[in-house]
Amino acid sequence: MKIERSCVICRKKDEKSNLVRMTKNDNEVQLDFEQRSDGRGFYVCKTPECIARLAKHKKYAIKQEMAEEILKNMRSTPNKL
């Protein structure tokens, strides 16, 4: 059975493996590559549009530098995230 999660930006449902998991601890957002970190986890589509919009999200906002880093990593190693 495939586990589905929703993107916090576009609300599209997809398999966990097709989404980027992030966690929020003490108002700090971090990437969770292994999908096991403590904290409130949330998922975002691996699309430039959703990553860019995440930088402006009210609840789960990330720093613009982090958004740019994620996008750069997605272009160079698309299967790593």
N, C-alpha and C positions, 0 to 999 in steps of 0.2 A: 504494500500500500504506500503510495506516494504522499508525503506530507506537504500540504499547501499552506502558504502564507500570503498576506496581502501587502502590497507596497503602500507605505504611509502617504505617498504623494499622489499617485494616480488611482489607487485602490484596486488595481488589477491583481487577480489571484494567480499565483504560479507556484511551481515546486520550489522548496527551500533552496535547492542547489542552483536555481536560476536567479536568485536574488542575493543582494549584498546584505549581510546582517551587521547591525551596529548596536552598540549598547550605550546607555546613558547612566553614568554614575556621578553623583554630586555635580550635576549640571555640566558635565564634560562628556562629549560624544566621542566614541572610539570605534574603529573598525574591529570586527570580531571575525577574523579569518577562520578560526576553528569552530565557530558557532557554539562556544561553551562558556564564554565569559559571564561573570556575575553582572548584575545590573538589569535594568529594564531594556530588553532587546526589542528591536524593530527592524523591518526589512524595507529595502528600496530596490526598485528595478535596476538592472545593469544597463540603463540607457542614459545618454548624456542629458536628456531633458529632465529626467527625474533626479539625477545627481545635482544638476544645476539648481533646480527648484528647491532641493533640500537645504541649500545654503540660506534660503529665505523663509523656511518653515517656522511657524510660531513655536511649536513644542519641541521639535527635534533639530533645530538649526545647527548647522556645522559651519566652521570657519571657511571662508572662500578658498583659503590655501588648501584645506583638506579636500574640498570638492575638486579643485584642480589636480591634486595628487591622485585622487581616485580615477579621474578621467584619463590622466596620463598613464596610469598603470593598466587601465582597461584597454587602451590602444596598444601598449607594448606587449602585454601578456593577457589577452582576453579570457583565458580559461583559469587564471589564477584566482580572481576574485570570486 
